[in-house]
Amino acid sequence: MKADPPDRATEALPWLAGPDDALLLAGADAIARGAFRQRVRALAARLPQAPFAINLCERRDHFILGFCAALLRGQVTLLPPSRATAVVDEVAARHPGSYRLIDTDDGSLDGLRVDDASAAATQPPTQWPDEAIPAGRLAMIGFTSGSTGEPAANPKTWGSLRLTNAANMRALHDMSGAQAISIVATVPPQHMYGMEMSVLLPLLGPFAVHPGRPFFPQDVANALREVAPPRLLVTTPVHLRALLEAGVELPPLAAVVTATAPLPVDMAALAEARYGCEVRELFGSTETCVIARRRTATETAWRLYDDVCLNPQAQGTRVERPALPMPVWLADQLELVDGGRGFMLRGRQADLLEIAGKRASLGDLTRRLQAVPGVHDGVIVQSDVGDAGIRRLAAIIVADPELKDSVIIEALRQAADPVFLPRRIIRLDRLPRNETGKLPKAAVDALLGRP
């Protein structure tokens, strides 16, 4: 596949789809698209002259408002992988002339507040000379999570975001059909998965999104009750596990989608039985956006999106699609099936282990660790270097206090070769996962005492 021809980059595309009376924000504070357009124009008039806007808004409606206003002004939105001061400062230093959009008064951040809806609504509407956005305009720069090292920048044009959104809409069509669907998302909009599923879908399709970002199980249940059916829950395996363990009652769901970490088969099956709907797992990355899906409870192979072409090689997998200006390399080891329209995930190059001529993957070992009764969360990692330069393995877990280390090791022994058993077990009250459920490499290094 090749990138779009140069003339496509100048094509003018609207930044918000749908008629003025259709809902964009759902729930108790529902907002129609016409009223939202006015708020965006008013905020855009207040923005400073600058090339970059760092969007740190926590509420989804404030984030979308800031993103659209910056887009209208021709500014590039920067999405740091964390709101930690040091991380935000680093992103700002790498992008001179940037300013920050915020919606909190906790004193931890300085910037332009975007949540004064009453002020924005009372300002006279600003008519911009051209509210269509050229497809080739740089709209945002997302950053990888840092789970495998330093966060890397990934620029996205407005045209490429619209192409990936169209692919997502085609892939979700069987879940929603022609009906307008209400989205409740637990993932932050600054993450690419959250951006795709809870920002671009409502901006460019027949979806309305709940304005908040519920975190605790009861908050998720309350948010779902606030929005009209059919309802789509956009979440992660960590949040889905918390919902299932809490046992809170949810209103009827059309579907659940999840990403950012592997979804265990038994959890997917339990969620489908509990909530009476399909649980669909999405596969993607900040670099590629979502490229595949599967119904994890019943499918082992991933079904590739219709605009994506994969070329697995020894060092990883090359991904091509019209939304990408050039092929992207992923570290994932994939095996094509179904004539190239599906694949099996065999692990990541960095996760593959070879000890004493035997092979395993950290991902598979982690999955088996998490399946041990009494282990609530856990991960297998490479720790210190032992004899012959071989890295030993460690298990970092959250588990019942009465569950002995020896029982965990014996359970793993039934599923893995002894050379792959962890030499250390580190117990925590909570794994230092980020907002999307991933474990940053720096956090794991700190636990292992690595510099």
Summary of the structure (lengths in Angstrom):
residues: 451
radius of gyration: 22.5
end to end distance: 42.1
largest distance: 72.4
contacts: 1462
relative contact order: 0.10
helix: 33%
strand: 29%
